Amino acid sequence: MLRYFLENHLINISAKQPKDWEDALRISGEIMKSNDLVTDKYIDQVIADVKEYGPYIVIVPGVAMPHSQADSSGVLGTGIGLTIFPKAISFDQNDPEKDAQLFFMLAAKDNKQHMENIANLSNMLMEDGLIDDLRQVKTLADYQKVIDKYELAEEESR
C-alpha cells in the first residue's frame, strides 16, 4: 500500500508546519483536491465532525485518519491521501496521545469502499516500525527508502 500513495500522486511531504489541527486538515486535504477526490465542502465537513465529536480521527499516537461520511456530497472519488508534517500537531493540549504527524485522509463514494480503505490502511499501519519510519520522512527519496525496506521485508517473509 505504501507504493499506492507514490504511484497515484497522493503523497504530500509538507515542509510547512500547520498552525493548528484545522490548518493541518486543510493542508492534508489539498492532495485530495488536486487529485479530484474531494472538494472544500468535504474538508469543511471533516473539520466540523472533529469539532462535534472530538479527535476521533487520531487512531494511534502520531497518526490521524481524517474522514467523514461516505455519502458526503464533497466526495468526488475514492482514495486515500498521505500528508507528512515536520512535527506532530496537537488535537488536545491535555492529551499527547492525540497528537498526529501522519495524516491519511480518506474519501469514498460508498460505505463498502470506505470500510475497505480503513481496513487496508489499518493493516498497513500494524507493520512493526512503519509509523516511526514514516515520521522520519522529509523527502520523496526518504519515502522511497521506506517503501523499499517494507517491500523487502514482505518478500523475505514469503
Residue pairs with C-beta under 8 A, 6 or more apart in sequence:
1 120
1 121
1 123
1 124
2 124
2 143
2 146
2 147
2 150
2 151
3 147
3 151
4 10
4 80
5 11
5 80
5 81
5 82
6 140
6 143
6 144
6 147
8 35
8 79
9 31
9 34
9 35
10 31
10 32
10 35
10 79
10 80
10 81
10 82
11 31
11 81
11 82
11 83
11 84
11 140
11 143
12 27
12 28
12 30
12 31
12 81
12 82
12 83
12 84
13 83
13 84
13 137
13 138
13 139
13 140
13 142
13 143
14 27
14 83
14 84
14 85
14 86
15 86
16 27
16 86
17 85
17 86
17 87
17 89
18 24
18 26
18 27
18 85
18 89
20 89
21 50
21 55
21 89
21 90
21 91
21 100
22 47
24 64
24 83
24 85
24 89
24 100
24 103
25 43
25 46
25 47
25 50
25 66
25 103
25 105
26 43
26 47
27 83
27 85
28 64
28 66
28 81
28 83
28 103
28 105
29 38
29 40
29 42
29 43
29 46
29 66
29 81
29 105
30 83
31 81
31 82
31 83
31 105
32 38
32 42
32 43
32 79
32 81
32 105
32 107
33 39
33 40
33 43
35 77
35 79
35 81
36 76
36 77
37 75
37 76
37 77
37 78
37 79
37 81
37 107
38 74
38 75
38 76
38 105
38 107
39 74
39 76
40 74
41 72
41 73
41 74
42 68
42 72
42 74
42 75
42 107
43 74
44 74
45 68
45 69
45 72
45 74
46 57
46 66
46 67
46 68
46 105
49 56
49 57
49 68
50 56
50 57
50 66
50 91
54 92
55 64
55 91
55 92
55 98
57 64
57 65
57 66
57 67
57 91
57 100
58 64
58 91
58 97
58 98
58 99
58 100
59 65
59 122
59 125
60 125
60 131
61 96
61 97
61 98
61 99
61 100
62 88
62 99
62 100
62 101
62 102
62 131
62 135
63 100
63 101
63 102
63 104
63 125
63 131
64 91
64 100
64 102
64 103
64 104
65 103
65 104
65 105
65 106
65 118
65 121
66 103
66 104
66 105
66 106
67 105
67 106
67 107
67 114
67 118
68 74
70 108
70 109
70 110
70 111
70 113
70 114
71 110
71 111
75 107
75 108
75 109
76 107
77 107
77 109
78 107
78 108
78 109
78 113
78 117
79 106
79 107
80 104
80 105
80 106
80 107
80 117
80 121
81 104
81 105
82 102
82 103
82 104
82 105
83 102
83 103
83 105
84 101
84 102
84 103
84 134
84 135
84 137
84 143
85 101
85 102
85 103
86 101
86 138
87 101
88 99
88 100
88 101
89 99
89 100
89 101
90 96
90 98
90 99
91 98
91 99
91 100
92 98
101 135
102 131
102 134
102 135
104 121
106 114
106 117
106 118
106 121
108 114
108 117
124 130
125 131
127 150
127 153
130 146
130 150
133 146
133 149
133 150
134 143
134 146
136 142
137 143
137 146
